[in-house]
Amino acid sequence: MPSSFTKLYAHLIFSTKNRALFLDDSIRPRVHGYLATIVRNLDSPYVVVGGVEDHVHLLFDMGKMHAPVEFVEQLKRESSKFVKTLGQEYADFYWQRGYGMFSVSPTQVDRVEQYVRQQQEHHREQFFQDEFRGFLKRYDIEFDERFIWD
C-alpha cells in the first residue's frame, strides 16, 4: 500500500502543577487557543479544548506523525512558556508532570466534544480528582493513588 491512513482520536487531560488555580477567566480562553494552535501545528486537523482553573481537556485527531509522549511533551512545554508571558503573576506556572490520554471511537467524538466544551458546568458537580479516577477506571487502567497526583 503506497499511502498511510489514520484516524486516531484522543482525549488528553492534564493539570496545573499541584492543581494551582492559574487558569482563571482572564487567561483561560487565550491558553486554550494557544493549546489548540500547538495541536494544529503538530499536524492535527481537528482539536477542541476545554477546562477549568486547574486542568485542561483536549480532544483531537492524533494524526500519524508524532508519538503520544513527544506530542504531549511539546504541547506542555510550549504552552507553559506561553502562560509565563501573560504576566508576572504566572512566573511560577507549570503543568503537572503526568497526564491521561484516552482513545475515543469516531462514533463517540460528538459526545466527547460536548463533554470537553462543558467543563465549567461539569466541574460545578465533580472534583477533578474524582473525574480523573473515573477515566482511569473506565479504561481499566490500574493505578496507585499515591502516585497519580504528583
VENZI-V621642 format. One record per residue. PSI is psi as a letter, one per 30 degrees, with the letter a starting at -180 (NA if undefined). Layout:
psi->{PSI PSI}
//
This chain:
psi->{k f l k k l i j k k j k k l l l k g h k h e i l f f f e e e e e e e e e e e e e f g g j f k k k k l a a f g l l k k k l j f a g f k k e e e e e e e e e e e e e e e e f f f l e f g f g k l l k e a l k k k k k k f f g e e e e e e e e f h e e e e g f f k l e e e e e e e e e e e g h j k l j e f f f g NA}
//
